[in-house]
Amino acid sequence: MLYCNPHLDAMTQYDITQREGLPNDLQTLLRDLPRDGWEAHPNFARATRNWMGAHQKFRALGTALQGDAEDFLDTRIPEERYAERLAHGGHALVQHLHGHHAWEDHRFFPELEAVDPRFARGLEMLESDHVALDGLLDTLTRQGNRVVQLATLAPAQMGEEARPLRDTLERLNRFLLRHLTDEEDLVVPILLHHKLRG
């Protein structure tokens, strides 16, 4: 269950497929505290660095899984090796993303909203992203499990199932790039402004 239900209009207003960056009305603090100055800011805490580090790991793992799918389809990875890498990496990505977003929805985002009402508008956007992400992760899990099962049951059919999986990973990686960047652009200036998580 998410921290609070997004309004229906927020689902379309903040549709990630239509965004090219953090919406203008949510950039108030970002304009004062731009990304290129975060690391040097005296309120840039270790906890913030760790949170952003988790985001970077999600990006890297998603990119690696997509690369593996492309290598397999181009016959640069054998069936058994690909299934092993997919099972391990796919499980890690899905489980860690679910855990990370559950923590954000239940612990981190309420903390931010309590100290800065401006975060409430952005919260609708992030929650609508999380709902859409859940759907993508469900598709990834279903497709990935099918490919892994075929490594044992019918290896010759893996390629046919790996193509839509590769396409899902490509969509997921585009989604994560936009969502995680927007999330950082919204959250980090609030953390710096209010000296949080130090």
N, C-alpha and C positions, 0 to 999 in steps of 0.2 A: 504494500500500500504506500502510495506517495505521501509526502508530508501534507500537501493539500491539493485538492483537485483543481486542475487548470480550468479556467473558463473556456467555453466553447469557442468564443471569438479569438482567444489567445492561440488556439490550435492553428487557426488560419493566419492571424496577424503575425505570428512568429514562425511560420512554416520554414523549416530549415532549408528546404529546396529552393526557396525564394530569397534567402539571405545571402549577402555578399560580405557580411561582417556584422558586428554588433549594431543593432538598430540605433539610429541617431539619438532617440530619446533616452537611451540607456548609456550614453557615452559621457555624461556629465563629469564624473570623476576621472575617467580615462583621459579626457582632454587635459586635466590638471596633472595627472600622474601617468604619462605614457609608458608603454612597455619597455622602451630602451633605457629607462631610468630605474626600473624596479630593483635590479640586483644591487645597485649602489645605494638604494634608499635605506636610511637607518632603521626603518621599521620592517624591512624585508626579513622575516623570521625563518628559522630553519624549518618549521612546520609548513610554511608556505612553499619553500623550495621542495620539500618532500612531496607535497600534494601535486605540484607541477611535474615532479619527477615521475609520479605514477602516470600522469597523462602522457608523458613522453614514452613510457614503456608500452602503453596501450597503442600509441601510434606505431611504434617500432614492431610490435608483435603482429598487428594487423597487416602492416606492409610485408613482413616476413611470410605470413600465411598466404597472402596474395602472390608473392614471388614463388613460393613453393608450388602453388596451384599452376602457375604459368610454366614453371620448370617441368612439372609432371606432364602437362599437356603437350609440351615440346619434347617429351621423352628424355629429359635430362635427369630425372629421378625415377628409380624403379618403383613399382606398385607398393611393395612392402614398406620401403623406406618412407614413401610419401604418406601412407596410411599412418605410420608411427608418428611422424612429425605433425600431421594434421590432428591426430587424436590428442597428443600432448599439448600442442600450441592452441588448438581450438578450445579445448577444455579450459586451459588457463585464461585465455582472453575472455570467454563468456563468463566464467565464475568471478574473475576479478572485476570485470566491468559491473556485473550485478551487485557485488559487494560494495564496490566503491560508490555507486550511485545510491544504494540503500543508505549508506553512511551519510552521504551528502543530504539526501532528502530528510532523514530523521534527526541528524545531529548538527551538521555543518550549516545548512541553509537556515534552519530556525535561529541559530546563533547570529547569523548575518542580518536576518530580518529584524531581530530584536534590537540591534544597535543602529541600523540605518534603514528607515522606511523606503528609501529609494530602491532597495534591493527587491522589494515586493513585486515591482513591475517586471524586473528581470527574472524573478522566480517563476512567473507564468511561462516565460519563454523556455527556461531550463527544464521545467516539468514537462512541457509539450515535447521537447527534445527527448526526454527520458522515456516517455510513452512510445514515441516512434522508434527509439533505439531498442526497446524491448521486443518489438515486432521483428526488427532486423536480426536480433540475436536468436530469436526463436527459429527464424528461417535458416540462419547459419547452422544452428544446432541440428536441425532436421536433415539438412543437406549433408553436413559433415558426417553425421552418424551413418547415413546411407553409403557414402563413399568408403568409410572405414569398414563397414560390414562387407562391402563388395570385394575388398582386398582378400577376404577369406572365401566368400561364397562364389564370386564370379569376377576375378581380376580383369578380364577382358572388357567388362562393362563399366569400369571405373571412369574411363575418359568421358563417356557420355554424361555421367553424373557430376564429374568434376567441372565441366564447363559452366553450368548454372551456379555452382558453388563459387567459382572464380569471379563470376559477375556479381554475386552477393557480397563477396569480400571487397570488390572494387567500390560498390555502393557504400558499404560499411566504412571503408577508409575515407571516402569523401565526407561522409557524415561526421566521423570522429574528428577529422581535421577542422571542420567548421564549428562543431559543437564545443570541442575542448578549447579552441582558440577563443570563441565568444565567451565561454564560461570563465576563462582566465581573465579576459579583458573586463568582464563585469566584476568579478570577485576580488582580484588582487588589489585594485585601487581602493576598495572598501577596507580591506585588511590593512593596507598601508595608512590610509587616512585615520582609521580608528585605533591603530597600534594593536591589532589583534593577533593572537596566536604566537606571541613572543615568548 
